[in-house]
Amino acid sequence: MYKLSKRSLERIEGIEPILIDILKEGIKDCPIDFGIPKDGGFRTTERQEYLYSIGRTRELSRGVVTWTKQSYHMSGKAFDVYAYVGNKASWKQEHLQVIAEHLKKVAWDKFCIRLKWGFDMWGKDSAHFQF
């Protein structure tokens, strides 16, 4: 049985309470532990613009960090996760897909919320969820 760390809880401050409830409930019996990355919760307009510029007009060597200037993160209706495997963060599709299927099921079964997963919507951004 897993639970969100203090750091992950701090990182989701400002997102919709129902999403926080889904995360707290979902992690309990998720087959893979997970956490919330920096910038994985609420984002101000300024922060979203900065993240969008990475890989485009600044810090070109890092590559693109976010795909849009207008994100559901800015309204508190989105969050990102990473898998926690072998005592380190993992962004592997195989891990994130297990987490995604579990969180979508928890969201629907326990909260009647159709949680949307980035990979289902766009074929990329497997760490992203929104409603």
C-alpha positions in Angstrom: 0.0 0.0 0.0 1.4 3.3 -1.1 0.7 7.0 -0.2 1.6 10.3 -1.6 4.7 11.9 -0.1 4.7 15.3 1.6 6.5 16.7 -1.5 3.9 15.3 -3.9 1.1 16.6 -1.7 2.7 20.1 -1.8 3.0 19.8 -5.6 -0.8 19.3 -6.1 -1.9 22.2 -4.0 -4.2 24.3 -6.0 -5.6 21.6 -8.2 -9.3 20.6 -8.0 -10.1 18.8 -4.7 -11.7 15.9 -6.6 -8.4 15.3 -8.4 -6.5 15.3 -5.1 -9.0 12.7 -3.8 -8.6 10.6 -6.9 -4.8 10.7 -6.4 -4.9 9.9 -2.7 -7.3 7.0 -3.2 -5.7 5.7 -6.4 -2.2 5.4 -5.0 -3.3 3.2 -2.1 -3.6 0.0 -4.2 -1.9 1.1 -7.4 0.3 -1.7 -8.8 3.1 0.8 -9.3 4.1 3.5 -6.8 4.0 7.1 -8.2 4.7 10.7 -7.3 4.0 14.2 -8.6 6.9 15.9 -10.4 7.9 19.5 -10.1 5.3 21.6 -12.0 3.0 18.5 -12.0 0.1 20.4 -10.4 -1.3 23.9 -10.7 0.6 26.3 -12.9 0.4 30.1 -13.2 0.1 31.6 -16.7 3.7 32.9 -16.3 5.0 29.4 -15.3 3.2 27.8 -18.2 4.7 30.3 -20.6 8.1 29.7 -19.2 7.8 25.9 -19.5 6.4 26.2 -23.0 9.5 28.3 -24.0 11.9 25.5 -22.9 13.2 23.7 -25.9 11.8 26.4 -28.2 13.3 29.7 -27.4 15.3 29.0 -24.2 17.2 26.0 -22.9 17.2 24.5 -26.4 19.3 21.5 -25.4 16.6 20.3 -23.0 13.9 19.7 -25.6 10.2 20.5 -25.3 8.8 20.3 -21.8 5.1 21.1 -22.5 3.1 21.0 -25.6 0.8 23.9 -25.2 0.6 27.5 -24.0 -2.9 26.9 -22.7 -2.9 24.0 -20.2 -5.5 22.5 -17.9 -2.8 22.9 -15.3 -3.6 26.6 -15.3 -7.1 26.0 -14.1 -6.3 23.3 -11.6 -7.9 20.6 -13.7 -4.8 18.6 -14.5 -1.9 16.8 -12.9 1.2 14.9 -14.0 2.7 11.8 -12.4 5.9 9.8 -12.7 6.3 6.2 -11.8 8.5 5.3 -8.8 10.3 2.1 -9.6 13.5 0.7 -8.1 13.8 3.8 -5.8 13.9 6.2 -8.7 11.6 8.1 -11.0 10.6 6.4 -14.2 8.9 8.0 -17.2 8.7 4.7 -19.1 5.5 4.2 -21.0 5.0 0.7 -19.7 5.0 2.0 -16.1 2.9 5.1 -16.8 0.3 3.0 -18.7 -0.3 0.7 -15.6 -0.7 3.8 -13.4 -3.0 5.5 -16.0 -5.4 2.5 -16.3 -5.5 2.2 -12.5 -6.2 5.9 -12.0 -8.9 6.0 -14.7 -10.6 3.0 -13.1 -10.5 4.5 -9.6 -11.8 7.9 -10.9 -14.8 6.2 -12.5 -15.6 3.5 -10.0 -15.2 5.7 -6.8 -15.9 9.2 -8.0 -17.9 8.9 -11.3 -15.2 11.0 -13.0 -14.0 10.3 -16.5 -10.3 11.0 -16.1 -8.5 11.7 -19.4 -5.0 10.5 -20.0 -2.6 12.4 -22.2 -1.5 9.3 -24.2 -5.2 8.4 -25.0 -5.8 12.0 -26.2 -2.7 12.8 -28.1 -0.5 9.7 -28.4 2.1 11.4 -26.2 2.3 13.0 -22.7 1.8 9.8 -20.8 2.4 11.6 -17.5 -0.6 13.9 -18.0 -4.1 13.6 -16.7 -7.0 16.0 -16.8 -10.8 16.3 -16.6 
